[in-house]
Amino acid sequence: MTATHARPEAGAGGSSAVQSGQGGQVLPGRHASGRSRAPGGRGDSGGGGVAGGRGGSGGRDLLALMLLPVPLVLAALPAAFAGGGTRRWFGGRGENQRAEAQAAKDAAAEAFYDLDSAQRDLRISIETISAVDSSSRGRKASEDFAALGRRIDEVSHAYITAVDSHDLDRDDLEPAAASRARTELTRAKDDLVRVKGELDRFAQGLGSLLGSAETQLARLAPAVERARQALLGASNALDSVRAAGLRADELAARLAALAPELTKLNQGAGKHGVAETLQRADVVLRDAEALRTEAERLPGRAAEIDRRLVSLRTRAQALTTRAGSVEPVLSELRRRFSAACWQDLQPVPEQAAVNVRQAEDKLAEAAKARDEQRWADATSRLSTVRALLNATDEAVSAAGDRLRQLNAVAKDPQQEIERTRFAVRDAQRLAMSGRHTPDPRHARPLDDSVARLERAIAGLEGRHPDYWHFLTETEAVRQTAARVVSDIREERGAGA
């Protein structure tokens, strides 16, 4: 006999299939008359409960079940646990409504989970943008996300309310209640899906902002680490310099000044912001690298200062000797040439002696700065010494060069004249090249130069000619010719 056949059927004085198959034995949960008990455990007559039936009917029912064959026992179990007045659990329109409501509930739960996951992921992106981008676009992205969050809260609250309002597992769930639950849960699901679509579109619009922010964040950790390593390298280089016997007090002070910046780097972007931390890391890296480089060069710098001290001291001594030869040269110039040829050289001996004394004083100051390891001061003093000695060298050399030039032009001025005329003619040929008439901008200065040369040549006549004036004039003429040539070539080069 099947379980279907064993289903209890209520009837006036009728017997179940089990009863007919077992000689009138009564199943549990049913009176001998065939009437079912109410769900509350009391019979239709309002008599006793399970134990208060007809003269110990519970014991007889149990015995009847025990005496049934196994297939019949299994078939009789549904009837034993479902009274005649209880709602059936399977089949019918009510169960279809319950299933549809449950499906709507599952779909809404999945939509709720998808929206929650998307919101969590997008919140991380917004936090990334906010940490890096303080522009108006970054602020607007945060504001728009907050507005979306409020709409998400609204639809989430509606979904939770719909779920809490309907218990789809109740035995006495009415079809109408199941239908209302399905409608409300479907509406909640549609709202969740709609808002998730808005969230997805908003996330797509953050592409450029998020990419830029992620790029800066990706730079952050390496930049900070490079700055730290640069500071460590500077510290190690400074230790090596000190181990070599050099104090490097200036470098040590600069390194100590970077300590507060390192502290801020260690505090991180959470306190100071990504952009500021990146900028600070770049500054620390640059300063630390410069400090390390100077520290590594310091031993070589000290050796270079020592070498320059020796070299400049030797040069000052040599100039002192050379300055002593200026006076005999001036004496010869005064004796053989006019005053215009040597008057500007008169102060050279005295000025040379003054310059050499100043150079020697600066050398002493530089040596003292070197001993005290004031490297910048030592370098500055040595630069001053070099300038003084260069000026002295030029003045002393000028006296000897003047005498040689005057001797040469006095012996044969024609060589200087031909040299100057050749320069002017070369410029004139270039000015006429490809033209019937020269450009006035070029012809006029060349014509003036020719006249100037002729006047200089005429000045050589007389008993005591001013050879120095002649030499300065011919030099000026050659410079004018060279300037015209340069202008012509520049113009033609631009025209090509």
C-alpha positions as CSV (number, residue, x, y, z in Angstrom):
1,M,0.0,0.0,0.0
2,T,1.4,3.5,-0.9
3,A,1.7,6.7,1.1
4,T,-1.1,8.2,-1.0
5,H,-3.4,5.4,-0.1
6,A,-2.6,5.9,3.6
7,R,-3.7,9.5,3.6
8,P,-6.3,10.0,6.2
9,E,-9.8,10.8,4.9
10,A,-12.5,12.2,7.2
11,G,-16.0,10.7,6.9
12,A,-19.0,10.0,8.9
13,G,-18.4,6.6,10.5
14,G,-16.0,5.7,7.7
15,S,-12.7,3.9,8.1
16,S,-9.3,4.7,6.6
17,A,-7.6,2.5,4.1
18,V,-5.3,1.3,6.9
19,Q,-8.3,0.4,9.0
20,S,-9.9,-1.6,6.3
21,G,-6.6,-3.4,5.7
22,Q,-6.0,-4.3,9.3
23,G,-9.4,-5.4,10.6
24,G,-10.7,-2.2,12.0
25,Q,-7.6,-1.0,13.9
26,V,-7.5,2.7,14.7
27,L,-4.5,4.9,13.7
28,P,-3.1,7.5,16.2
29,G,-4.6,10.9,16.0
30,R,-8.0,9.6,14.8
31,H,-11.0,8.5,16.9
32,A,-12.7,5.3,16.1
33,S,-15.6,7.2,14.6
34,G,-13.2,8.7,12.0
35,R,-13.3,12.3,13.3
36,S,-10.0,14.2,13.4
37,R,-8.7,16.0,16.5
38,A,-8.1,19.7,16.4
39,P,-4.5,21.2,16.2
40,G,-4.8,22.1,19.8
41,G,-4.9,18.4,20.8
42,R,-8.6,18.2,21.8
43,G,-11.3,16.2,20.0
44,D,-14.4,17.5,18.3
45,S,-16.5,16.6,21.4
46,G,-14.3,18.7,23.6
47,G,-13.3,15.6,25.7
48,G,-9.8,14.7,26.9
49,G,-6.5,15.1,25.0
50,V,-4.3,12.4,23.7
51,A,-4.4,10.5,27.0
52,G,-8.1,11.3,27.5
53,G,-9.5,9.4,24.5
54,R,-11.7,6.4,24.5
55,G,-10.5,4.2,27.3
56,G,-6.7,4.2,26.6
57,S,-7.0,4.5,22.8
58,G,-3.4,5.9,22.7
59,G,-2.0,2.6,23.8
60,R,-4.1,0.7,21.4
61,D,-3.1,3.0,18.5
62,L,0.6,2.6,19.2
63,L,0.1,-1.2,19.5
64,A,-1.7,-1.2,16.1
65,L,1.2,0.6,14.5
66,M,3.7,-1.8,15.9
67,L,1.7,-4.7,14.6
68,L,1.5,-3.3,11.0
69,P,3.9,-4.5,8.3
70,V,6.8,-2.1,7.6
71,P,5.3,-0.7,4.3
72,L,2.0,0.0,6.0
73,V,3.8,1.7,8.9
74,L,5.6,4.1,6.5
75,A,2.3,4.8,4.7
76,A,0.5,5.5,7.9
77,L,3.0,8.0,9.4
78,P,1.7,11.1,7.5
79,A,-1.7,10.5,8.8
80,A,-0.4,9.9,12.3
81,F,1.2,13.4,12.4
82,A,-1.4,15.4,10.6
83,G,-4.9,15.8,12.0
84,G,-7.9,16.1,9.9
85,G,-8.2,19.9,10.6
86,T,-4.5,20.9,9.9
87,R,-3.4,22.8,6.7
88,R,-1.8,20.6,4.1
89,W,1.9,21.4,3.5
90,F,2.3,20.5,-0.2
91,G,0.4,21.2,-3.4
92,G,-2.2,23.8,-4.1
93,R,-2.3,27.5,-5.0
94,G,-1.1,28.6,-1.6
95,E,2.2,26.7,-2.0
96,N,2.8,28.3,-5.4
97,Q,2.4,31.7,-3.9
98,R,4.8,30.8,-1.1
99,A,7.4,29.5,-3.7
100,E,7.1,32.7,-5.8
101,A,7.5,34.9,-2.7
102,Q,10.6,32.9,-1.6
103,A,12.1,33.3,-5.1
104,A,11.5,37.0,-4.9
105,K,13.1,37.1,-1.5
106,D,16.2,35.2,-2.8
107,A,16.5,37.5,-5.8
108,A,16.2,40.6,-3.6
109,A,18.9,39.1,-1.3
110,E,21.2,38.6,-4.2
111,A,20.6,42.2,-5.4
112,F,21.3,43.5,-1.9
113,Y,24.5,41.6,-1.7
114,D,25.7,42.8,-5.1
115,L,24.9,46.4,-4.2
116,D,26.6,46.1,-0.9
117,S,29.8,44.6,-2.5
118,A,29.9,47.3,-5.2
119,Q,29.5,50.1,-2.6
120,R,32.3,48.7,-0.5
121,D,34.6,48.5,-3.5
122,L,33.7,52.0,-4.6
123,R,34.2,53.4,-1.1
124,I,37.9,52.2,-1.3
125,S,38.3,54.0,-4.6
126,I,36.7,57.2,-3.2
127,E,39.0,57.0,-0.2
128,T,42.0,56.7,-2.5
129,I,40.9,59.7,-4.6
130,S,40.2,61.8,-1.4
131,A,43.6,61.0,0.0
132,V,45.4,62.2,-3.1
133,D,43.2,64.7,-5.0
134,S,42.2,67.9,-3.2
135,S,40.9,69.5,-6.4
136,S,37.3,70.5,-7.1
137,R,36.9,67.3,-9.1
138,G,38.1,65.2,-6.2
139,R,35.8,67.0,-3.8
140,K,32.8,66.6,-6.1
141,A,33.5,62.9,-6.4
142,S,33.3,62.5,-2.7
143,E,30.1,64.6,-2.5
144,D,28.4,62.6,-5.3
145,F,29.4,59.3,-3.6
146,A,27.9,60.5,-0.3
147,A,24.6,61.3,-2.1
148,L,24.6,57.9,-3.7
149,G,25.2,56.4,-0.3
150,R,22.0,58.0,1.0
151,R,20.0,56.5,-1.8
152,I,21.6,53.2,-1.1
153,D,20.6,53.5,2.5
154,E,17.0,54.2,1.5
155,V,16.6,51.2,-0.8
156,S,18.5,48.9,1.6
157,H,16.1,50.0,4.4
158,A,13.1,49.2,2.2
159,Y,14.5,45.8,1.4
160,I,15.2,44.9,5.1
161,T,11.7,46.2,6.1
162,A,10.1,43.9,3.4
163,V,12.1,40.9,4.6
164,D,11.2,41.5,8.2
165,S,7.6,42.1,7.5
166,H,6.9,38.6,6.0
167,D,7.7,35.3,7.5
168,L,7.5,32.9,4.6
169,D,8.2,29.9,6.8
170,R,4.9,30.2,8.7
171,D,2.6,27.2,8.5
172,D,-0.5,29.4,8.3
173,L,0.8,31.7,5.6
174,E,-2.1,32.8,3.6
175,P,-1.9,33.0,-0.2
176,A,-2.7,36.7,-0.1
177,A,0.1,37.4,2.4
178,A,2.5,35.4,0.2
179,S,1.4,37.5,-2.8
180,R,2.0,40.8,-0.9
181,A,5.4,39.6,0.2
182,R,6.3,38.7,-3.4
183,T,5.2,42.1,-4.6
184,E,7.1,44.1,-2.0
185,L,10.3,41.9,-2.3
186,T,10.2,42.3,-6.1
187,R,9.9,46.1,-5.8
188,A,12.8,46.1,-3.3
189,K,14.9,44.0,-5.6
190,D,14.1,46.4,-8.6
191,D,15.1,49.4,-6.5
192,L,18.3,47.7,-5.4
193,V,19.2,46.9,-9.1
194,R,18.4,50.4,-10.2
195,V,20.6,52.0,-7.6
196,K,23.4,49.6,-8.4
197,G,23.2,50.7,-12.0
198,E,23.7,54.3,-10.9
199,L,26.6,53.2,-8.7
200,D,28.2,51.4,-11.7
201,R,27.8,54.4,-14.0
202,F,29.3,56.6,-11.3
203,A,32.3,54.3,-10.9
204,Q,32.9,54.3,-14.6
205,G,33.1,58.1,-14.5
206,L,35.9,58.0,-11.9
207,G,38.4,56.3,-14.3
208,S,40.8,59.2,-14.8
209,L,40.6,60.5,-11.2
210,L,41.2,57.0,-9.8
211,G,44.0,56.3,-12.3
212,S,45.8,59.4,-11.3
213,A,45.3,58.7,-7.6
214,E,46.5,55.2,-7.9
215,T,49.6,56.3,-9.8
216,Q,50.5,58.7,-7.0
217,L,49.8,56.1,-4.4
218,A,52.0,53.7,-6.3
219,R,54.8,56.3,-6.2
220,L,54.3,57.0,-2.5
221,A,56.0,54.0,-0.9
222,P,59.0,53.9,-3.3
223,A,59.5,57.6,-3.0
224,V,59.5,57.5,0.8
225,E,61.9,54.5,0.8
226,R,64.3,56.3,-1.6
227,A,64.3,59.3,0.7
228,R,65.1,57.1,3.7
229,Q,67.9,55.3,1.8
230,A,69.3,58.6,0.6
231,L,69.4,59.9,4.2
232,L,71.1,56.7,5.3
233,G,73.7,57.0,2.5
234,A,74.4,60.6,3.6
235,S,74.9,59.6,7.2
236,N,77.3,56.8,6.2
237,A,79.3,59.1,3.9
238,L,79.5,61.6,6.8
239,D,80.8,58.9,9.1
240,S,83.5,57.9,6.6
241,V,84.6,61.5,6.3
242,R,84.9,61.9,10.1
243,A,86.8,58.6,10.3
244,A,89.3,60.2,7.9
245,G,89.9,63.0,10.4
246,L,87.7,65.7,8.8
247,R,85.0,67.3,11.0
248,A,82.6,68.3,8.3
249,D,80.6,70.4,10.8
250,E,78.6,72.1,8.0
251,L,77.5,68.9,6.5
252,A,76.6,67.5,9.9
253,A,74.4,70.5,10.6
254,R,72.6,70.1,7.2
255,L,72.0,66.4,8.0
256,A,70.6,67.3,11.4
257,A,68.2,69.8,9.7
258,L,66.7,66.9,7.7
259,A,65.7,64.9,10.8
260,P,62.3,66.6,11.3
261,E,61.5,65.9,7.6
262,L,62.3,62.2,8.2
263,T,60.0,62.2,11.2
264,K,57.1,63.6,9.0
265,L,57.9,61.0,6.4
266,N,57.6,58.2,9.0
267,Q,54.3,59.6,10.2
268,G,53.0,58.9,6.7
269,A,50.5,60.2,4.2
270,G,47.6,59.4,6.6
271,K,48.6,62.5,8.6
272,H,50.2,64.8,6.1
273,G,48.5,63.7,2.8
274,V,49.8,61.9,-0.2
275,A,50.8,65.0,-2.3
276,E,52.6,66.7,0.6
277,T,54.4,63.4,1.5
278,L,55.5,62.9,-2.1
279,Q,56.8,66.4,-2.3
280,R,58.6,66.0,1.1
281,A,60.1,62.8,-0.1
282,D,61.5,64.4,-3.2
283,V,63.0,67.3,-1.2
284,V,64.6,65.0,1.3
285,L,65.9,62.8,-1.5
286,R,67.5,65.8,-3.3
287,D,69.0,67.3,-0.2
288,A,70.3,64.0,1.1
289,E,71.9,63.1,-2.3
290,A,73.6,66.5,-2.5
291,L,74.9,66.1,1.1
292,R,76.2,62.6,0.4
293,T,77.9,63.8,-2.8
294,E,79.6,66.6,-1.0
295,A,80.7,64.3,1.8
296,E,82.2,61.9,-0.6
297,R,84.0,64.7,-2.4
298,L,85.2,66.3,0.8
299,P,88.6,64.4,1.1
300,G,89.3,65.3,-2.6
301,R,88.3,68.9,-1.9
302,A,90.7,69.1,1.0
303,A,93.5,67.8,-1.1
304,E,92.6,70.2,-3.9
305,I,92.7,73.2,-1.5
306,D,96.1,72.0,-0.3
307,R,97.4,71.8,-3.9
308,R,96.0,75.3,-4.7
309,L,97.6,76.8,-1.7
310,V,101.0,75.5,-2.7
311,S,100.5,76.5,-6.4
312,L,99.2,80.1,-5.7
313,R,102.0,80.7,-3.1
314,T,104.6,79.7,-5.7
315,R,102.9,81.9,-8.4
316,A,102.9,84.9,-6.0
317,Q,106.6,84.6,-5.4
318,A,107.2,84.4,-9.1
319,L,105.2,87.5,-9.8
320,T,107.1,89.3,-7.1
321,T,110.2,88.6,-9.1
322,R,108.6,89.5,-12.4
323,A,107.2,92.8,-11.1
324,G,110.8,93.9,-10.4
325,S,111.5,93.8,-14.2
326,V,108.7,96.3,-15.0
327,E,110.7,99.3,-13.9
328,P,113.6,98.7,-16.4
329,V,111.0,98.2,-19.2
330,L,109.4,101.5,-18.3
331,S,112.7,103.2,-18.2
332,E,113.4,102.1,-21.8
333,L,110.0,103.1,-23.0
334,R,110.5,106.6,-21.5
335,R,113.8,106.9,-23.1
336,R,112.9,105.8,-26.6
337,F,109.2,106.7,-27.1
338,S,106.8,109.5,-26.6
339,A,104.9,109.9,-23.3
340,A,101.7,108.7,-24.9
341,C,103.3,105.3,-25.4
342,W,104.0,104.6,-21.8
343,Q,102.1,106.9,-19.5
344,D,99.3,104.3,-18.8
345,L,102.0,101.8,-17.6
346,Q,103.4,104.1,-15.0
347,P,101.4,102.6,-12.0
348,V,102.2,99.0,-12.9
349,P,105.2,98.4,-10.6
350,E,103.4,99.9,-7.5
351,Q,100.1,98.2,-8.3
352,A,101.9,94.9,-8.8
353,A,103.5,95.1,-5.4
354,V,100.2,95.9,-3.8
355,N,98.4,93.1,-5.5
356,V,101.1,90.6,-4.5
357,R,100.9,91.6,-0.9
358,Q,97.1,91.3,-0.8
359,A,97.4,87.9,-2.5
360,E,99.8,86.8,0.2
361,D,97.5,88.0,3.0
362,K,94.6,86.1,1.4
363,L,96.7,83.0,1.1
364,A,97.4,83.1,4.8
365,E,93.6,83.5,5.5
366,A,92.9,80.5,3.2
367,A,95.5,78.4,5.0
368,K,93.9,79.2,8.3
369,A,90.4,78.4,7.0
370,R,91.8,75.1,5.7
371,D,93.3,74.2,9.1
372,E,89.9,74.9,10.7
373,Q,88.2,72.9,8.0
374,R,86.1,75.9,6.9
375,W,86.1,74.7,3.3
376,A,83.9,77.3,1.8
377,D,85.9,80.2,3.3
378,A,89.2,78.6,2.2
379,T,87.8,78.2,-1.4
380,S,86.6,81.8,-1.4
381,R,90.0,83.2,-0.3
382,L,91.8,81.2,-2.9
383,S,89.5,82.6,-5.6
384,T,90.4,86.1,-4.5
385,V,94.1,85.3,-4.6
386,R,93.8,83.9,-8.1
387,A,92.0,87.1,-9.3
388,L,94.7,89.3,-7.8
389,L,97.5,87.3,-9.3
390,N,95.8,87.2,-12.7
391,A,95.4,91.0,-12.8
392,T,99.1,91.5,-11.7
393,D,100.3,89.0,-14.3
394,E,98.4,90.9,-17.1
395,A,99.8,94.3,-16.0
396,V,103.4,93.0,-15.7
397,S,103.1,91.3,-19.1
398,A,101.6,94.4,-20.7
399,A,104.7,96.4,-20.1
400,G,107.0,93.9,-21.9
401,D,104.4,93.4,-24.7
402,R,104.2,97.1,-25.2
403,L,107.9,97.4,-25.6
404,R,108.1,94.6,-28.1
405,Q,105.2,96.0,-30.2
406,L,106.6,99.5,-30.2
407,N,110.0,98.2,-31.2
408,A,108.5,96.2,-34.1
409,V,106.4,99.1,-35.5
410,A,109.2,101.6,-35.1
411,K,111.5,99.3,-37.1
412,D,109.0,98.5,-39.9
413,P,105.5,100.1,-39.7
414,Q,104.7,98.9,-43.2
415,Q,104.0,95.4,-42.0
416,E,101.3,96.6,-39.7
417,I,99.9,98.8,-42.4
418,E,99.7,96.0,-45.0
419,R,98.1,93.7,-42.5
420,T,95.4,96.2,-41.8
421,R,94.8,97.1,-45.5
422,F,94.4,93.4,-46.3
423,A,91.7,93.0,-43.7
424,V,89.8,96.1,-45.1
425,R,90.1,94.9,-48.7
426,D,88.9,91.4,-47.8
427,A,85.8,92.9,-46.2
428,Q,85.2,95.1,-49.3
429,R,85.4,92.1,-51.7
430,L,82.9,90.2,-49.6
431,A,80.5,93.3,-49.5
432,M,80.6,93.5,-53.3
433,S,80.2,89.8,-53.9
434,G,77.1,89.3,-56.1
435,R,76.2,93.0,-56.1
436,H,76.8,96.0,-58.4
437,T,76.8,98.4,-55.5
438,P,77.6,97.6,-51.8
439,D,75.0,97.8,-49.1
440,P,75.4,101.2,-47.4
441,R,75.3,99.5,-44.0
442,H,78.5,97.7,-45.0
443,A,80.2,100.3,-47.3
444,R,80.0,103.2,-44.8
445,P,82.0,101.6,-41.9
446,L,84.5,100.3,-44.4
447,D,85.0,103.7,-46.0
448,D,85.4,105.2,-42.6
449,S,88.0,102.6,-41.7
450,V,90.1,103.4,-44.8
451,A,90.1,107.1,-43.9
452,R,91.0,106.2,-40.3
453,L,93.9,104.1,-41.4
454,E,95.2,106.9,-43.6
455,R,95.1,109.3,-40.7
456,A,97.0,106.8,-38.5
457,I,99.7,106.4,-41.2
458,A,100.0,110.2,-41.5
459,G,100.5,110.4,-37.7
460,L,103.8,108.5,-38.1
461,E,105.4,111.5,-39.7
462,G,107.4,113.7,-37.4
463,R,110.3,113.5,-35.1
464,H,108.6,111.6,-32.2
465,P,105.6,109.7,-33.7
466,D,103.0,108.2,-31.4
467,Y,103.5,104.6,-32.3
468,W,101.1,103.4,-29.7
469,H,98.3,105.5,-31.1
470,F,99.1,104.1,-34.5
471,L,98.9,100.5,-33.2
472,T,95.6,101.1,-31.4
473,E,94.1,102.7,-34.6
474,T,95.1,99.8,-36.8
475,E,93.7,97.4,-34.3
476,A,90.4,99.3,-34.3
477,V,90.3,99.3,-38.1
478,R,90.8,95.5,-38.2
479,Q,88.1,95.0,-35.7
480,T,85.7,97.1,-37.7
481,A,86.4,95.1,-40.9
482,A,86.0,91.8,-39.0
483,R,82.6,93.0,-37.7
484,V,81.4,93.9,-41.2
485,V,82.4,90.4,-42.5
486,S,80.6,88.7,-39.7
487,D,77.4,90.8,-40.4
488,I,77.5,90.0,-44.1
489,R,77.9,86.2,-43.5
490,E,75.2,86.2,-40.9
491,E,72.7,87.9,-43.3
492,R,73.5,85.6,-46.2
493,G,73.3,82.5,-44.0
494,A,69.9,83.6,-42.8
495,G,68.7,84.3,-46.4
496,A,69.8,80.8,-47.5
